[in-house]
Each structure stands twice: as C-alpha cells, then as structure tokens.
C-alpha cells in the first residue's frame, strides 16, 4: 500500500493532537464550572482555582506548541512534535482524572456525607498552626476514601501510580514528580469503614501532621531528628554516643516522621489519637510485646501506645502513668518515652512550639468540658449543641473526640445513631471559609504551569516515546506513601 508522505499528512497529524488538546480543555472547564457552584465543594474554591489555572495554562501551552508545528518544515518534524505533545497531554489528563475522582466522591450517596464531615476535621487541624504563626495557610489536603488502606498521606512530591505515564523511563517519572511537586494539592486517604463509623475521621489529624511537617518549615524534619537524638541520647547526642545508647537514639531518629505526626495528632485530638492507634496496633502478645519490626517507620506497638498516652497526658493534663512490659528492647524504649514526649511537644516551630500550634484550652478536657458534654449530646436527638459552639475553629476536632467518647460507651445497637449524629454535627462545624487562604496569584500559577510545560516538552526522552506508549496501560508500580500501621 502506498503511504502519502505529503504535507497533508503532517497537517492531519497536528489536527489530531489539537483535537485531543481541545477536548481535554473542554472536559476540565466543564467539570470546574459544574463544581464551582456546588455547595458540596464550597471548601475547595481555592483548590479548583489552582487546578483550573495550572491545567488550563498547560493545555494552552500545548495548543501553542501545535500551532508552531504548523509552520515548521517537514512531516517528520510534525510527527515528532505531536508525539511529545501527546505524552505531556497524557500526564495532564491523568493528573486531572486522578483528582477529579477524589473530589467527586462527595457526590456519592454513601461517601459524600462522611467526606463533607472529613473536610471539616481536616480544616480544623490544618488552619490553627498557620494562624498561630501568623501566616496564611497553603492549599490544604484533599480527603478521600480508599478501601485499600487504613489511612495515609500523599504529599505534594509523591507520585500516585495512576498518574505515571506508561513509559518505563526515569525521565518520565522525574517529569511527573516535578508536576506533582509543584501542583499544591496534597491528599489524605481515609479508611472505608469511616463511612459507617465517623469517629475514625480522627485519623485525619495524624495524616494532616505529615503535610504540616513539610509545609510549616523546610527544615522541620531535620529539627525533629535533632530533638529526638537529644531526648534519647542526652546532651552528648550531637557528639556521638557509645554502643547501645547510640543504637537506641538511631531508632528513634528513624521514626521521626511518624512520631511528629503522632505528636501533632495528640495536640489536635488528644485521646482520640490514642484510641485510633490502640485499635490499629492491637493484637496478640507477640505483636504487642515484640520489638521494632525491621524497616518499620513506627516504634514497637507498646512503645507507640505509651508515647501517645504520654503526649496526650501532657496536652490535656493528668497524672503520669507507669510504662512497663514487653521484651528488653521494648523496656529500653519505654524508659525514654517521657523525654521523647516532652521534646516533641517543645519542638520549636516559628515563634512557638508544636504544642502551641494547637491553641489548646485545657478546659476542653475537664470533667464537664466540651468533649465530655458533646459526647453526651451525641447520644440524643436532636443533638443539643448550639450553632455558635459549632462554628468555632476547633469545633470539628473536638467533635470527633466526642464521637469516640460516645461510641465507646454506648450499646452496639446505638452505634449507627452516634455515627449519623456525628456526621451531621461535623458537617456544621467551623467558621465560614475555605480549606486554605486566598489562592496563589494567577500570575504565579501561570508561571508554574509554563515552566512545567516547557520542562516536559523540552525533555528529549519524552519526545522519543513511541505513540503506542501514550495510550498504553498505566504503570502500577507501588508508591511509597505514609504506610498504615
């Protein structure tokens, strides 16, 4: 068969790519338009602005590249250029599709109500730290339900497997990491069972802590390591420690990311953080009393529970409790728990401490304080909590604590009613506003989009991908998010 190698072939190839770009632009604009006026997405106005500006600008840049190809000489050059555009378009589309699926869980009859409640828990944990530092909050995390995990945080620089183009090249992976790293919408996956037991939304506090450690200060992880080394190793930790003590300090330092998130959860949701971890970690004596699992980002189960209990005691007040049990290794770790808890809560952040970020009122945890009174209120219909009390910034994180207190003290037959009331309460919590401060100026977002598009289109390895790779099966290689316990 004779193949037409004339100029018309190049034009048709460009037209095909241009139609794909136009369709993507139409799909993005149509979805954003439908969601912007929907009250179920009211907390995400700034998220939608970020997505619309960055993705729209990237699509405009791809359309501009195709226009340039129309005046370029040679059919081969047209095909090479279109291949690069198609590859970048695949990245843009998969980015959009991945986020769209998670936002749109709020339209689902079963998932939607719980996620609207989760949005308020996340917001009540996300906003106070930045307010305490006198800084506007960046775009807050998007919560969604994922039945594959207990819970995890996907940071701005992590790459979901669904977003990875099908090509098996490091260059493509690096290009997608650049895109996700600069598209400021982190996410939090929540367990499926939270759709029936809303008190499990307390897990969002721990996952929010992972994002905050990265966003509050660029060196906060390193400062956490230093604080842990000093707490476990003593004043000489920085200069090096002998044998066993050095090994002990090294283990605690290796757990720093999870320890920071646990400490933040204790500040935000107090006893709820202890309960969720106790439920997730509970098991037979071998699990509970055993030592650290090789490669685990968490301390041994008994040690983690003891640390959370000590953190929570220091947050809300109360007498100290002895820590005992377990193997010899576990007992060595338990011995330093008080010092570790003190160091984590005193960790300097801006002009305050990790504990100060929560603006905790000890009165919340008094015998007749807000948590106890709201727990009692969640046992009745209608829930007797006034609108002014619900509309305060910490209301959602106090409500989820009250939900656990209620759920653990009612008969099993009453749990469904506690869940229903807690979802209704949480959805009405918090002041007016969105999940972050005003969005990045459009000019800055446009600059991000232009830079990313130029980087992707300029990568020679991307341009060398065969056309068959662009629409192939996604790379399902595992991501390394914050793993569940």
C-alpha positions in Angstrom: 0.0 0.0 0.0 1.3 3.4 -0.9 1.8 5.8 2.0 1.1 9.5 1.5 4.1 11.4 2.7 2.9 14.8 1.6 2.2 18.0 3.6 -1.4 17.0 4.2 -0.2 14.1 6.3 1.6 16.4 8.7 -1.5 18.7 8.9 -3.8 15.8 9.7 -1.4 14.6 12.4 -1.3 18.0 14.0 -5.1 18.3 13.8 -5.5 15.0 15.6 -3.4 16.2 18.5 -5.1 19.6 18.5 -8.5 18.0 18.8 -7.3 15.9 21.8 -6.0 19.1 23.5 -9.2 20.9 22.8 -11.3 18.0 24.2 -9.2 18.0 27.3 -9.7 21.7 27.8 -13.4 21.3 27.4 -13.5 18.5 29.9 -11.5 20.4 32.5 -13.5 23.6 32.1 -16.8 21.7 32.1 -16.0 19.9 35.3 -14.7 23.0 37.1 -17.8 25.0 36.0 -20.1 22.4 37.4 -18.3 22.1 40.7 -17.7 25.8 41.4 -21.3 26.5 42.2 -22.0 23.3 44.1 -22.2 23.8 47.9 -20.6 20.3 48.4 -17.4 21.8 47.0 -17.5 25.1 48.8 -14.5 24.4 50.9 -12.4 23.8 47.7 -12.8 27.0 45.8 -9.1 27.6 46.1 -8.3 24.1 45.1 -10.4 24.4 42.0 -8.7 27.7 41.2 -5.3 26.1 41.4 -6.3 23.1 39.2 -8.1 25.3 36.7 -5.3 27.8 36.3 -2.4 25.3 36.1 -4.1 22.6 34.0 -5.7 25.2 31.7 -2.4 27.0 31.2 -0.6 23.8 30.4 -3.2 22.9 27.8 -2.9 26.4 26.3 0.9 25.8 26.1 0.4 22.5 24.3 -2.0 24.1 21.9 0.6 26.8 21.2 3.2 24.2 20.5 0.9 22.6 17.9 0.4 26.0 16.3 4.1 26.4 16.0 4.4 23.0 14.3 2.0 24.1 11.6 4.7 26.4 10.3 7.6 24.0 10.8 9.2 22.3 7.8 8.9 18.6 7.3 6.3 15.9 8.1 8.7 14.1 10.3 9.1 17.2 12.5 5.3 17.4 12.8 5.1 13.8 14.0 7.9 14.2 16.5 6.4 17.3 17.9 2.9 15.8 18.1 4.3 12.8 19.9 5.9 15.0 22.6 2.6 17.0 23.0 0.6 13.8 23.2 2.8 12.4 26.0 2.5 15.6 28.1 -1.2 15.6 27.4 -1.4 12.1 28.9 0.3 13.4 32.1 -2.1 16.4 32.3 -5.2 14.2 31.7 -4.2 11.7 34.3 -3.5 14.4 36.8 -7.0 15.8 36.2 -8.7 12.4 36.3 -6.9 11.4 39.5 -8.0 14.5 41.4 -11.5 14.6 39.8 -12.3 11.1 41.0 -11.4 12.0 44.6 -13.3 15.3 44.6 -16.3 13.7 43.1 -16.6 11.1 45.9 -18.6 13.9 47.6 -21.3 13.3 45.0 -21.7 9.7 46.1 -24.7 8.9 48.3 -22.7 6.9 50.8 -19.2 8.6 50.6 -20.3 12.2 50.2 -21.8 12.9 53.7 -18.8 11.4 55.5 -16.3 13.3 53.3 -18.0 16.6 53.9 -17.6 15.8 57.6 -13.9 14.8 57.0 -13.3 18.2 55.2 -14.2 20.0 58.5 -11.9 17.7 60.6 -9.0 18.4 58.2 -9.7 22.1 58.1 -9.8 22.3 62.0 -6.4 20.6 62.1 -4.9 22.5 59.1 -5.7 26.1 59.8 -4.7 26.6 63.5 -0.9 26.0 63.1 -0.6 28.6 60.4 -2.8 31.1 62.4 -0.6 30.5 65.4 2.4 31.5 63.3 0.6 34.5 61.7 0.9 33.0 58.2 -1.7 32.3 55.5 -2.2 28.5 55.1 -1.2 27.0 51.8 -3.7 24.8 50.0 -5.0 22.2 52.5 -5.2 18.5 52.0 -8.0 16.8 50.0 -9.5 13.9 51.9 -10.9 10.9 50.1 -11.9 7.3 50.9 -9.6 4.5 49.8 -10.6 0.9 50.8 -7.1 -0.4 50.3 -5.5 1.4 53.3 -6.2 2.3 56.9 -5.1 5.8 56.1 -2.1 7.6 54.5 -0.9 11.0 53.4 0.2 11.6 49.8 2.5 14.6 49.8 2.9 17.2 47.1 6.1 15.4 45.9 4.7 11.8 45.9 3.5 10.4 42.6 0.3 8.4 42.6 0.7 5.3 40.4 -2.4 6.3 38.4 -0.5 9.4 37.3 2.6 7.7 36.0 2.7 7.5 32.2 3.1 4.1 30.7 6.6 4.7 29.6 9.3 2.8 31.6 11.8 5.6 31.8 13.3 7.5 34.7 12.9 10.7 32.7 9.1 10.3 32.6 8.9 9.6 36.3 11.0 12.6 37.1 8.8 14.8 34.9 5.7 13.7 36.7 7.3 14.2 40.0 8.0 17.7 39.0 4.4 18.3 38.1 3.0 16.8 41.3 5.7 18.5 43.4 4.6 21.9 42.2 0.8 21.4 42.0 0.0 22.3 45.6 -2.9 19.9 46.4 -1.8 17.2 48.8 -4.2 14.4 49.7 -5.3 12.2 52.6 -6.8 8.7 52.1 -9.3 7.6 54.8 -10.4 4.0 55.5 -13.6 2.7 54.1 -15.0 1.9 57.5 -15.2 5.6 58.3 -18.3 5.7 56.1 -20.0 3.7 58.9 -18.0 4.8 61.9 -17.4 8.5 61.5 -15.2 8.7 64.7 -12.4 7.2 62.6 -12.1 10.5 60.9 -9.8 11.3 63.8 -7.1 9.6 61.7 -7.1 12.7 59.6 -5.2 14.5 62.3 -2.2 12.2 62.1 -2.2 12.4 58.3 -2.5 16.2 58.3 0.5 16.2 60.6 2.6 14.7 57.8 1.7 17.5 55.4 2.3 20.2 58.1 5.8 18.9 58.9 6.7 19.6 55.3 4.8 22.9 54.9 5.4 24.7 58.2 9.2 24.9 57.8 11.6 23.4 55.3 13.9 22.1 58.0 11.2 20.8 60.4 12.0 17.2 59.8 15.7 17.7 60.5 14.8 19.6 63.7 12.6 16.7 64.7 15.5 14.3 64.2 17.8 16.5 66.3 15.3 16.8 69.1 14.8 13.1 69.2 18.5 12.4 69.2 19.0 14.8 72.1 16.0 13.4 74.1 17.1 9.8 73.8 20.9 10.3 73.8 21.2 13.2 76.2 23.4 16.2 75.9 26.2 14.3 74.2 24.0 13.0 71.4 25.3 15.5 68.9 28.9 14.4 69.6 28.1 10.7 69.3 27.1 8.1 71.8 28.6 4.8 72.8 27.2 1.5 71.7 23.7 0.7 72.9 22.6 4.3 73.5 23.6 5.3 70.0 21.6 2.4 68.5 18.6 3.4 70.6 18.8 7.0 69.6 19.2 6.0 65.9 16.0 4.0 66.0 14.0 6.9 67.4 15.5 9.3 64.8 14.5 6.9 62.0 10.9 7.1 63.2 10.8 10.9 63.2 8.1 11.4 60.5 5.6 9.1 62.3 6.5 10.5 65.7 5.9 14.0 64.5 2.5 13.1 63.1 1.6 11.2 66.3 2.6 14.2 68.4 0.6 16.6 66.2 -2.4 14.2 66.4 -2.2 14.2 70.2 -2.2 18.0 70.2 -5.2 18.2 67.9 -7.4 15.3 69.0 -5.9 14.1 72.3 -7.4 10.9 73.5 -8.9 10.2 70.0 -5.3 9.8 68.7 -4.6 7.2 71.5 -7.8 5.3 70.7 -7.3 5.0 66.9 -3.7 3.8 67.3 -4.6 1.4 70.0 -7.3 -0.1 67.7 -4.9 -0.3 64.7 -2.0 -1.7 66.7 -3.9 -4.1 69.0 -3.1 -7.8 68.5 -1.7 -10.9 70.2 1.1 -10.8 72.8 3.8 -11.4 70.1 2.8 -8.2 68.3 2.2 -6.1 71.3 5.3 -7.1 73.3 7.6 -7.6 70.4 10.4 -5.3 69.4 10.7 -3.0 66.4 9.9 -4.5 63.1 12.8 -4.2 60.6 12.2 -1.3 58.3 9.0 -0.2 60.0 8.6 3.6 60.3 6.8 3.1 63.6 8.1 2.2 67.1 7.0 -1.2 68.6 3.3 -1.3 69.4 3.6 -0.9 73.1 6.1 1.9 72.8 3.9 3.8 70.3 0.8 3.4 72.6 2.8 4.6 75.6 4.2 7.6 73.8 0.8 8.7 72.6 -0.6 8.2 76.1 2.2 10.4 77.5 1.8 13.0 74.8 -2.0 13.2 75.4 -1.5 13.4 79.1 0.8 16.4 78.7 -1.7 18.1 76.2 -4.8 17.8 78.4 -3.3 17.4 81.8 -3.5 14.5 84.2 -1.3 12.2 86.3 1.6 10.3 84.9 1.2 6.6 84.3 4.0 3.9 84.5 5.1 2.2 81.3 6.0 -1.4 81.6 6.0 -4.8 79.9 7.5 -6.2 76.7 10.9 -7.5 75.7 14.1 -6.0 77.0 14.3 -3.9 73.8 10.8 -2.5 74.4 11.6 -1.7 78.1 14.6 0.3 76.9 12.4 2.3 74.6 9.7 2.8 77.3 12.3 4.3 79.6 12.8 7.3 77.3 9.2 7.9 76.4 8.7 10.8 78.8 11.8 12.6 77.5 10.7 12.0 73.9 7.1 13.3 74.6 8.5 16.4 76.2 10.9 17.0 73.3 8.3 16.6 70.6 5.7 19.0 72.3 8.5 21.5 72.9 9.8 21.3 69.4 10.3 25.0 68.2 8.1 26.0 65.2 8.3 29.6 64.3 7.8 31.6 67.4 6.0 28.9 69.3 6.2 25.1 69.9 4.4 22.1 68.4 2.1 22.2 71.4 1.5 25.9 71.0 0.3 25.3 67.4 -2.9 23.7 68.7 -4.0 26.6 70.9 -5.3 24.0 73.3 -7.7 25.0 76.1 -7.3 22.6 79.0 -10.9 23.3 79.9 -12.0 21.3 76.9 -10.9 18.1 78.7 -12.4 18.9 82.2 -15.0 16.6 83.7 -17.7 18.9 82.3 -15.7 20.3 79.5 -16.7 20.5 75.9 -15.5 17.0 74.9 -17.5 15.3 77.7 -20.6 17.4 77.2 -20.6 16.9 73.4 -20.1 13.1 73.9 -23.3 13.2 76.0 -25.1 15.3 73.4 -24.2 12.8 70.6 -26.4 10.3 72.5 -29.6 12.3 71.9 -31.8 13.5 69.0 -31.6 16.3 68.1 -28.0 16.9 69.1 -28.2 19.8 71.7 -25.2 21.8 70.6 -25.7 25.4 69.7 -24.7 26.9 66.3 -22.2 29.4 67.9 -20.4 26.5 69.6 -20.3 24.5 66.3 -18.9 27.4 64.3 -15.6 27.9 66.3 -12.3 26.8 64.6 -11.6 23.9 66.9 -15.2 22.5 66.8 -14.6 19.7 64.4 -11.6 18.2 66.1 -13.4 18.4 69.5 -16.5 16.8 67.9 -14.6 13.8 66.6 -13.1 13.3 70.0 -16.6 13.4 71.5 -17.6 10.9 68.8 -15.1 8.4 70.1 -16.1 9.0 73.7 -19.7 8.4 72.8 -19.1 5.4 70.5 -17.0 3.6 73.2 -19.7 4.0 75.9 -23.0 3.1 74.1 -24.5 -0.2 73.3 -23.6 -1.7 69.9 -27.2 -1.1 68.7 -26.7 2.6 69.3 -23.5 3.0 67.2 -25.3 3.7 63.9 -27.1 6.6 65.6 -23.9 8.0 67.0 -22.4 7.8 63.5 -25.3 9.6 62.0 -25.3 12.4 64.6 -21.6 12.8 64.4 -21.6 13.2 60.6 -24.4 15.8 60.9 -22.5 17.6 63.7 -19.2 17.7 61.8 -20.8 19.0 58.6 -22.0 22.0 60.5 -18.7 22.7 62.3 -16.2 25.5 61.7 -16.4 29.1 60.6 -17.2 30.2 57.0 -14.3 29.9 54.6 -12.3 27.5 52.5 -9.6 24.9 53.2 -6.8 27.4 52.7 -6.0 31.1 52.5 -6.6 33.0 49.2 -5.0 31.1 46.3 -1.7 31.8 44.7 -1.9 34.8 42.4 -2.9 33.8 38.9 0.3 35.1 37.5 2.4 32.9 39.8 0.2 29.9 38.9 0.6 30.7 35.2 4.4 30.8 35.7 4.4 27.4 37.4 2.3 25.9 34.5 4.5 27.5 31.8 7.7 26.3 33.5 6.4 22.7 33.9 5.1 22.5 30.4 8.3 23.8 29.0 10.3 21.4 31.0 8.2 18.4 29.9 8.2 19.4 26.3 11.9 20.0 26.3 12.8 16.6 27.7 14.3 14.6 24.8 13.4 11.3 26.3 9.7 12.2 26.4 9.8 13.1 22.8 11.3 9.7 21.9 8.4 7.8 23.3 6.5 5.7 20.6 2.9 6.8 20.1 1.7 3.4 21.3 3.1 4.1 24.7 0.9 7.2 25.2 -2.3 5.3 25.4 -0.9 2.1 26.9 -1.7 0.5 30.3 -0.6 2.6 33.3 2.4 1.7 35.3 1.1 0.1 38.5 4.4 0.2 40.4 3.9 0.8 44.1 4.0 4.3 45.5 5.6 4.8 48.9 3.1 7.0 50.8 2.9 7.1 54.6 2.1 3.4 55.2 -0.6 2.3 57.5 0.3 0.6 60.8 
